[in-house]
Amino acid sequence: MEFDELKDEYVKFVEKYNLPSFQELDEDFEVGKIDRESDTLLRAIRKVMMEKIVNSLGFMEMLLNPMNAPRMYLSYIRAMGDGDKKIINKIYVEFSELSVLSLEREIDYDEKAEAELIKKVFEVWGELKPDFRKMFANMKKPNNDLAKKERSYFG
């Protein structure tokens, strides 16, 4: 399916189910990358959206359980304050719920339920964006005292 055809097909669902615009979904979830014919366009869109949610969920899991975390995140993980931990936990809980709802949609196709989940994923993502921004800002400037202490030890 060509990009313009995809947009035109999606517009029908926007009107029917009051969904976010194609442009909004594409900016946040890259739904324009759907390139195959599908009788279940809303399912395909939901799956693309959930890729981002599941990837972000995996990242949150790594921060919460850093057993095999890449070294580049260790200074942030060690310096995380209660505020960061609350943000990460909040994102984790919300995305976990979305993940379960999405898995439930895999059992039976229901166009209206797919549309409702697309709206919910879009809404939750929009609500959590500021928290993500704050977390990444903190990640860029980890506690310098801890970072200095780590660098001074070579034993």
Secondary structure, 3 states (H helix, E strand, C coil): CCHHHHHHHHHHHHHHHCCCCHHHHHHHHCHHHCCCCCCCHHHHHHHHHHHHHHHHHHHHHHHHCCCCCCHHHHHHHHHCCHHHHHHHHHHHHHHHHHHHHHHHHCCCCCHHHHHHHHHHHHHHHHHHHHHHHHHHHHHHCCCHHHHHHHHCCCC
